Amino acid sequence: MVIYIISDGKKGHLTQTRGLARALMARAAELCPEAPPSSCHEVDVSRLSLPAKFFYHGQGLSYPPADLVLCAGHGTHLPAIRLAQRMHAPCMVCMKPSLPLRLFSLVIAPQHDFAGCDELPPHVFLTNGALNSITPHPEVEKKETLLLIGGPSKEFGWDADRLLTQISTITRYSTRHMVLTTSRRTPADFVQRLTAECPSIRIEPVESTGPTWVADHLAAAEEVWVTQDSVSMVYEALSSGAPVGIIEMPTHPKRVGKAPSRVARGLSQLVEHAYVTTFTNWAKNEHTLTAGPPLHEADRAAAYILTHFPQLLS
């Protein structure tokens, strides 16, 4: 099976398509061990103009023809569809697309993207959150508490005092070594305050971490705490199999009084179904963080695809 990932170069989109591609290749190897190894090739279309995307046919590519084309990101939709048409391959999108659903062989999207839809088309596959490439690693010793800190966003504001109070409380009740990293949205002065108030935490700012830092530390985490704004990190933490706590953030002033966004609704569903535990509930429940149902969404999507598109295994 030859997979093409049509990329806009954005990390979040690549996380989804790479996670699905890896799950597909792993499952195909299990189902057809005698078949040639699958391969995955990334095609960057981030610099193409709109007309070039519309007429894109994979000019200059030296890869073998695709059996499957994956994409995520609105700017990838047109070239992915055009390339798949030329190669007579299914085209699958890992999000709710901006183009009509009928143009894709399969739409793989988080449940909250289709909230309120009474009836879904048969070629829509819903997942619990965005896909990612994180998997449990039971063979790795669980030796740390991992904290993933975000920052102000369209959905959430920033209250450093409240955040430091929560982190300090978590520190007092953690029995494991604590490791924390920030994001590119974290205010610059926060690390200085955190270092002064919580000296026992090992802090590794995002600028000093490599591309596998989060995955490596998720594998070694006995428990994970994620700030409420970092929704993609919440789903990656859940995919690791560790108990996940939510460090609470204030609602952005512009969102006060408005209906919850699809992102906020998705997070509320995780809390409601006990996938994650909010800081407030953790404090009320004798400071106990329990693991919720594990998420294996990339594997689940891969199993669905190979069942409904059996030609990919031939």
C-alpha positions as CSV (number, residue, x, y, z in Angstrom):
1,M,0.0,0.0,0.0
2,V,1.4,3.4,-1.1
3,I,0.0,6.3,0.9
4,Y,0.4,10.0,-0.1
5,I,0.0,12.7,2.6
6,I,-0.8,16.0,1.1
7,S,0.7,18.6,3.5
8,D,0.3,22.3,4.2
9,G,3.3,22.0,6.5
10,K,1.3,22.7,9.7
11,K,2.3,20.4,12.6
12,G,-1.3,19.8,13.8
13,H,-2.5,18.7,10.4
14,L,0.6,16.4,9.9
15,T,0.1,14.9,13.3
16,Q,-3.3,13.7,12.2
17,T,-2.4,12.3,8.8
18,R,0.9,10.8,10.0
19,G,-0.9,9.1,12.9
20,L,-3.5,7.6,10.5
21,A,-0.9,6.5,8.0
22,R,1.2,4.8,10.6
23,A,-1.8,3.0,11.9
24,L,-2.8,1.9,8.4
25,M,0.6,0.6,7.6
26,A,0.9,-1.3,10.9
27,R,-2.5,-2.9,10.5
28,A,-1.9,-3.8,6.9
29,A,1.3,-5.6,7.9
30,E,-0.6,-7.6,10.4
31,L,-3.4,-8.5,8.0
32,C,-1.1,-9.3,5.0
33,P,2.3,-10.2,6.3
34,E,3.3,-11.7,3.0
35,A,2.6,-8.4,1.1
36,P,5.4,-5.9,0.2
37,P,5.9,-3.3,3.0
38,S,3.7,-0.3,2.8
39,S,5.2,3.2,2.2
40,C,4.2,6.7,3.0
41,H,5.2,9.9,1.1
42,E,4.6,13.5,2.1
43,V,3.8,16.0,-0.7
44,D,4.1,19.6,0.4
45,V,1.7,21.9,-1.4
46,S,2.0,24.9,1.0
47,R,3.6,27.1,-1.6
48,L,1.2,26.4,-4.5
49,S,-1.2,29.1,-5.7
50,L,-4.9,28.5,-5.8
51,P,-4.9,27.9,-9.6
52,A,-1.9,25.6,-9.2
53,K,-3.8,23.6,-6.6
54,F,-6.8,23.4,-8.8
55,F,-4.8,21.9,-11.7
56,Y,-2.4,19.9,-9.5
57,H,-1.5,16.5,-10.9
58,G,1.7,15.7,-8.9
59,Q,4.0,17.3,-11.4
60,G,7.6,16.3,-10.7
61,L,6.9,13.6,-8.1
62,S,9.1,10.6,-8.3
63,Y,7.2,8.4,-5.8
64,P,5.3,5.3,-6.9
65,P,1.6,5.9,-7.7
66,A,-0.6,6.3,-4.6
67,D,-3.1,3.7,-3.5
68,L,-4.5,6.2,-1.0
69,V,-4.3,10.0,-0.6
70,L,-4.7,11.6,2.9
71,C,-5.0,15.2,3.7
72,A,-5.8,17.7,6.5
73,G,-5.9,21.5,6.3
74,H,-8.2,23.5,4.0
75,G,-5.4,24.3,1.7
76,T,-4.7,20.7,1.0
77,H,-8.2,19.7,-0.2
78,L,-8.1,20.7,-3.8
79,P,-4.6,19.2,-4.7
80,A,-5.5,16.0,-2.8
81,I,-8.7,15.5,-4.7
82,R,-7.0,16.3,-8.1
83,L,-4.1,13.9,-7.4
84,A,-6.4,11.2,-6.2
85,Q,-8.5,11.5,-9.3
86,R,-5.5,11.2,-11.5
87,M,-4.2,8.1,-9.7
88,H,-7.7,6.6,-9.3
89,A,-7.1,6.4,-5.6
90,P,-9.4,7.1,-2.7
91,C,-9.1,10.5,-1.2
92,M,-9.7,10.8,2.6
93,V,-9.7,14.0,4.7
94,C,-8.9,14.0,8.4
95,M,-11.2,16.9,9.4
96,K,-14.6,18.4,8.5
97,P,-13.7,19.8,5.0
98,S,-14.5,23.2,3.6
99,L,-15.4,21.6,0.3
100,P,-18.5,19.4,-0.2
101,L,-18.3,16.1,1.6
102,R,-19.2,14.2,-1.5
103,L,-15.9,15.1,-3.1
104,F,-14.1,12.8,-0.6
105,S,-14.1,9.0,-0.4
106,L,-14.1,9.2,3.4
107,V,-14.3,12.1,5.9
108,I,-12.7,11.3,9.3
109,A,-13.5,14.0,11.8
110,P,-14.0,14.6,15.5
111,Q,-17.5,14.1,16.8
112,H,-17.8,17.8,17.9
113,D,-17.3,18.9,14.3
114,F,-20.7,17.4,13.4
115,A,-22.5,18.2,16.6
116,G,-26.2,18.9,16.0
117,C,-26.3,16.9,12.7
118,D,-29.4,14.7,12.7
119,E,-28.1,12.4,10.0
120,L,-24.6,11.9,8.7
121,P,-23.6,10.8,5.2
122,P,-22.5,7.1,5.2
123,H,-18.9,8.1,4.3
124,V,-18.3,10.1,7.5
125,F,-16.4,8.4,10.2
126,L,-16.4,10.2,13.6
127,T,-13.6,10.0,16.1
128,N,-13.2,11.1,19.7
129,G,-11.0,14.1,19.1
130,A,-8.4,14.7,16.4
131,L,-6.2,11.8,15.3
132,N,-2.6,11.6,16.5
133,S,0.3,9.1,16.4
134,I,0.6,8.5,20.2
135,T,0.2,4.9,21.4
136,P,0.6,3.3,24.9
137,H,4.0,1.9,25.8
138,P,3.4,-0.5,28.7
139,E,7.0,-1.7,28.5
140,V,8.3,1.8,29.5
141,E,8.7,2.5,33.2
142,K,6.2,5.1,34.4
143,K,8.4,7.4,36.5
144,E,7.1,10.9,36.2
145,T,4.3,13.3,36.3
146,L,4.1,15.3,33.1
147,L,2.7,18.8,32.8
148,L,1.9,20.4,29.4
149,I,1.3,24.1,29.6
150,G,-0.3,26.2,26.8
151,G,-1.2,29.8,26.8
152,P,-3.8,32.4,25.8
153,S,-6.0,31.4,22.8
154,K,-9.2,32.3,21.0
155,E,-11.1,30.2,23.6
156,F,-9.2,30.8,26.8
157,G,-7.6,33.7,28.6
158,W,-4.6,33.7,30.9
159,D,-4.5,33.9,34.7
160,A,-0.9,33.2,35.9
161,D,-1.8,33.4,39.6
162,R,-4.6,30.8,39.2
163,L,-2.4,28.6,37.1
164,L,0.5,28.7,39.5
165,T,-1.8,27.9,42.4
166,Q,-3.0,24.8,40.6
167,I,0.5,23.6,39.6
168,S,1.7,24.2,43.2
169,T,-1.1,22.1,44.6
170,I,-0.5,19.3,42.1
171,T,3.2,19.4,43.1
172,R,2.4,18.8,46.8
173,Y,0.4,15.7,46.0
174,S,2.6,14.1,43.3
175,T,4.7,11.2,44.3
176,R,6.7,11.2,41.1
177,H,9.4,13.4,39.6
178,M,7.6,16.3,37.8
179,V,8.5,17.4,34.3
180,L,6.9,20.4,32.6
181,T,7.1,21.9,29.2
182,T,5.5,25.0,27.7
183,S,4.1,25.9,24.3
184,R,4.8,28.8,21.9
185,R,1.7,30.6,23.4
186,T,3.0,30.5,27.0
187,P,3.9,34.1,28.2
188,A,7.6,34.6,28.4
189,D,7.7,35.6,32.1
190,F,5.7,32.6,33.3
191,V,8.7,30.2,33.4
192,Q,10.6,32.6,35.7
193,R,7.7,32.8,38.1
194,L,7.2,29.0,38.0
195,T,10.9,28.4,38.7
196,A,10.7,30.6,41.7
197,E,7.5,29.2,43.2
198,C,7.9,25.5,42.2
199,P,11.6,24.7,42.3
200,S,11.1,21.0,42.4
201,I,9.7,20.8,38.9
202,R,12.1,20.2,36.0
203,I,11.1,22.8,33.4
204,E,12.0,22.3,29.7
205,P,10.7,25.2,27.7
206,V,9.3,24.3,24.3
207,E,12.3,26.0,22.6
208,S,14.6,23.4,24.1
209,T,12.6,20.3,23.2
210,G,12.9,18.1,20.1
211,P,10.2,16.7,17.8
212,T,9.8,13.5,19.9
213,W,10.0,15.1,23.3
214,V,6.3,15.0,24.1
215,A,5.8,11.4,22.8
216,D,8.9,10.2,24.8
217,H,7.7,11.8,28.0
218,L,4.1,10.6,27.5
219,A,5.4,7.1,27.3
220,A,7.1,7.5,30.7
221,A,4.3,9.4,32.4
222,E,2.4,7.9,35.3
223,E,0.0,10.8,35.0
224,V,-0.4,13.8,32.8
225,W,-1.8,17.3,33.4
226,V,-2.7,19.5,30.5
227,T,-3.9,23.1,30.5
228,Q,-7.5,23.5,29.3
229,D,-6.5,25.4,26.2
230,S,-4.2,22.7,24.8
231,V,-7.0,20.5,23.3
232,S,-4.8,18.6,20.9
233,M,-2.4,17.7,23.8
234,V,-5.3,16.5,25.8
235,Y,-6.1,13.9,23.1
236,E,-2.5,12.9,22.7
237,A,-2.2,12.4,26.5
238,L,-5.4,10.2,26.4
239,S,-3.9,8.2,23.6
240,S,-0.9,7.4,25.8
241,G,-3.1,5.5,28.3
242,A,-2.1,7.6,31.3
243,P,-4.6,9.3,33.6
244,V,-5.2,12.8,32.4
245,G,-6.0,15.9,34.5
246,I,-7.1,19.3,33.2
247,I,-5.5,22.4,34.6
248,E,-8.3,25.0,34.4
249,M,-8.0,28.2,32.4
250,P,-10.4,31.2,32.4
251,T,-12.7,31.7,29.5
252,H,-11.5,34.3,27.0
253,P,-13.3,37.7,27.7
254,K,-14.6,37.7,24.1
255,R,-16.2,34.3,24.7
256,V,-18.0,35.1,28.0
257,G,-21.8,34.8,27.6
258,K,-21.6,33.1,24.3
259,A,-22.5,29.5,23.5
260,P,-19.7,27.0,23.9
261,S,-17.5,26.5,20.8
262,R,-17.1,23.0,19.2
263,V,-13.7,22.7,20.9
264,A,-15.2,23.5,24.3
265,R,-18.1,21.1,23.8
266,G,-15.6,18.3,22.9
267,L,-13.7,19.0,26.1
268,S,-16.9,19.0,28.2
269,Q,-17.8,15.6,26.7
270,L,-14.5,14.2,27.8
271,V,-15.2,15.5,31.4
272,E,-18.7,14.2,31.3
273,H,-17.7,10.7,30.2
274,A,-14.8,10.6,32.7
275,Y,-12.0,10.4,30.2
276,V,-10.4,13.3,32.0
277,T,-10.6,14.9,35.5
278,T,-10.7,18.6,36.0
279,F,-8.5,20.2,38.7
280,T,-11.6,21.1,40.7
281,N,-13.0,17.5,40.6
282,W,-9.5,16.1,41.4
283,A,-9.3,18.4,44.5
284,K,-12.7,17.3,45.6
285,N,-11.9,13.6,45.1
286,E,-9.1,13.3,47.6
287,H,-6.5,14.4,45.0
288,T,-6.9,11.2,43.1
289,L,-6.4,11.1,39.3
290,T,-7.9,8.0,37.7
291,A,-7.4,6.7,34.2
292,G,-10.4,7.0,31.9
293,P,-11.2,4.8,28.9
294,P,-8.1,4.7,26.6
295,L,-8.3,6.2,23.2
296,H,-7.1,4.3,20.1
297,E,-8.7,6.5,17.5
298,A,-6.1,6.2,14.8
299,D,-6.1,2.4,15.1
300,R,-9.9,2.4,15.1
301,A,-10.0,4.6,12.0
302,A,-7.4,2.4,10.2
303,A,-9.5,-0.8,11.0
304,Y,-12.6,0.9,9.5
305,I,-10.8,2.0,6.4
306,L,-9.2,-1.4,5.6
307,T,-12.6,-3.1,6.2
308,H,-14.5,-0.7,3.9
309,F,-11.7,-0.3,1.3
310,P,-10.4,-3.8,1.0
311,Q,-8.7,-2.9,-2.3
312,L,-6.0,-1.2,-0.3
313,L,-4.7,-4.6,0.9
314,S,-4.5,-6.1,-2.6
